[in-house]
Amino acid sequence: MAGPLHPLIAMKKQPPLPPELRDGQYRNWEIEMAARFPLALSEMRSPSKPLDTFDTEPLARWGLEIHAGWRSIVERLLVRLEAEIAVQPADQRDRFRIRQIKEKFGRLTVHMAWTPGIRAALDEAENESIATCEVCGEPGVLEERHGWWSPRCKAHVTWTPWDRLG
Ligand SMILES: [Zn+2]
């Protein structure tokens, strides 16, 4: 499902990331979030499309596609989204299940249907994300580095997913 590699990444021939989880399998924090926010993250608990198929929704397939520095932003966003979805008529709530949460051009990006309340929560979280180091959660600056946009603090300017945290 991934598009062609960015030429710079393809050239660098990075070592592989740790073994990938299969579609629909998540790590500890994601499992906790899926349990706490059953409406907003229902796609992780009961996928609307079969796993391991072309149609699998990104959230069901990959879970929460962010680095650790944005976890508290996403957690606070999910609190608001869960409340916004809960006040919808029961037969409408499923329409608001999140389809994807990821980083795009250095911004937190969430794909879902929205109400004005949901839109406001998404906008605030996005604005917070571009000023928050995606590695550690400290204040960061959104800049382009080697073709990639990401918000980083001074300590993590050169961090890549292949580095250990520290
Ligand atoms: Zn940092």
Residues whose N, C-alpha, C, O or C-beta is under 5 A from the ligand:
A	BS01	ZN	C133 V135 C136 G137 E138 C153 H156
